[in-house]
Amino acid sequence: MKHLDTGIATEIVKGLKNPLASLAPKFFYDQKGSVLFNKITGLTEYYPTRTEREILEQNSGAISEAVGECATVIEPGAGGCEKAEHLCRLLRPHRFVGVDISADYLTAGVNRLKKVLPETEARAIAGDITKEITLPSDIPRDRRLIFYPGSSIGNFDPDQAVKLLSQLRKHLDEQGSLLIGVDLVKSVSVLEAAYNDKEGVTAAFNLNILSHVNKLIGANFQLEDWRHVAWFNQAQSRIEMHLEARRENSISWPGGQRAFAKGERIHTENSYKYTPDAFASLLKRAGFDSQTPWTDQKNWYTMVLARPSSMPRRVGRLAC
Ligand SMILES: C[S@@+](CC[C@H](N)C(=O)[O-])C[C@H]1O[C@@H](n2cnc3c(N)ncnc32)[C@H](O)[C@@H]1O
């Protein structure tokens, strides 16, 4: 078992002991989970990454103009910083700050960024974005852009999403903005295929959460006793991912245990899908009134540039 902060152990055990067991999606991301997620982004069925890239490429001039002068790009959940590289090439900020729970993976991504974009000062901050993020005090507040791609916001239910976006907004001043990627409602067959790929990479990614939990709390999950299931919950407008027990099994960890019946499930992820209007309302609730959206031709995905409420833009060059 890894040396662990007791808060994390408490959170995992609470989820496992819940009658409807659950594990937060942030626990997918050890080094192997990060590598598997990166593999998912290249799958034929997984349209979000390539659609988001297409939106960014096809609207690069308009996005760059709408953002204006940008001193610092901050990316919560930056992972391997592939998207950060693309955005930094476009906006040429003075610095990039990546924040991620998967610390080693992020550090490797930031180091790669430093090599390919030496003119951009790049920093890695290991941390959980669902807690308050403290940025180093030498990062100027002036003209920050928070970049939150990948529809990661969909992993939070709408109230949690408002809370997270409100927290992120506190890191912006009147010149700041948020560029966020959001997956839109579309046909159930397209949605469900994206989370049930033929190669089984998403299944491996989902199952890997159990190995990570074994490492984190010293539990004894056997991966072969579980199978990946994912479907679109129409009423909640979300993809749900679960792990289903193939047979009865009893899981133990230092100080506790839980028996699972055959067919019982552990809920591991939600991925909410929005209509453009529903997401615009959510952004407003989080204090982002001014919004400029871009979508792909099929209207499968959107990128929105949002600014904090009642904050007129200042014109002029940036001194930094
Ligand atoms: C879906 S991936 C997106 C990665 C990248 N931003 C992209 O769009 O391809 C989610 C990323 O957020 C990180 N992450 C998930 N939950 C987190 C949390 N609570 N705090 C910090 N990082 C988190 C993961 O480690 C992973 O790198």
The ligand as a MOL file (V3000), in Angstrom:
LIG
                    3D

  0  0  0     0  0            999 V3000
M  V30 BEGIN CTAB
M  V30 COUNTS 27 29 0 0 0
M  V30 BEGIN ATOM
M  V30 1 C -10.3660 13.0310 -19.1680 0
M  V30 2 S -8.6830 13.3710 -18.8070 0 CHG=1
M  V30 3 C -8.4060 14.8500 -19.7630 0
M  V30 4 C -6.9510 15.1270 -20.0450 0
M  V30 5 C -6.7160 16.3200 -20.9690 0
M  V30 6 N -7.0510 17.5700 -20.3010 0
M  V30 7 C -7.5280 16.1540 -22.2240 0
M  V30 8 O -8.4640 16.9210 -22.4320 0
M  V30 9 O -7.2280 15.2420 -22.9980 0 CHG=-1
M  V30 10 C -8.8220 13.9720 -17.2020 0
M  V30 11 C -7.5310 14.4730 -16.6160 0
M  V30 12 O -7.8450 15.1150 -15.3850 0
M  V30 13 C -7.0910 14.5440 -14.3310 0
M  V30 14 N -7.9540 14.5520 -13.1570 0
M  V30 15 C -9.0890 13.8340 -12.9630 0
M  V30 16 N -9.6460 14.1600 -11.7820 0
M  V30 17 C -8.8510 15.1070 -11.2300 0
M  V30 18 C -8.8980 15.8450 -10.0100 0
M  V30 19 N -9.8920 15.6800 -9.1430 0
M  V30 20 N -7.9060 16.7310 -9.7720 0
M  V30 21 C -6.8830 16.9270 -10.6480 0
M  V30 22 N -6.7910 16.2530 -11.8170 0
M  V30 23 C -7.7640 15.3620 -12.1040 0
M  V30 24 C -6.6920 13.1660 -14.7970 0
M  V30 25 O -5.5010 12.7070 -14.1850 0
M  V30 26 C -6.5430 13.3760 -16.2910 0
M  V30 27 O -5.2500 13.7880 -16.6440 0
M  V30 END ATOM
M  V30 BEGIN BOND
M  V30 1 1 1 2
M  V30 2 1 2 3
M  V30 3 1 2 10
M  V30 4 1 3 4
M  V30 5 1 4 5
M  V30 6 1 5 6
M  V30 7 1 5 7
M  V30 8 2 7 8
M  V30 9 1 7 9
M  V30 10 1 10 11
M  V30 11 1 11 12
M  V30 12 1 11 26
M  V30 13 1 12 13
M  V30 14 1 13 14
M  V30 15 1 13 24
M  V30 16 1 14 15
M  V30 17 1 14 23
M  V30 18 2 15 16
M  V30 19 1 16 17
M  V30 20 1 17 18
M  V30 21 2 17 23
M  V30 22 1 18 19
M  V30 23 2 18 20
M  V30 24 1 20 21
M  V30 25 2 21 22
M  V30 26 1 22 23
M  V30 27 1 24 25
M  V30 28 1 24 26
M  V30 29 1 26 27
M  V30 END BOND
M  V30 END CTAB
M  END
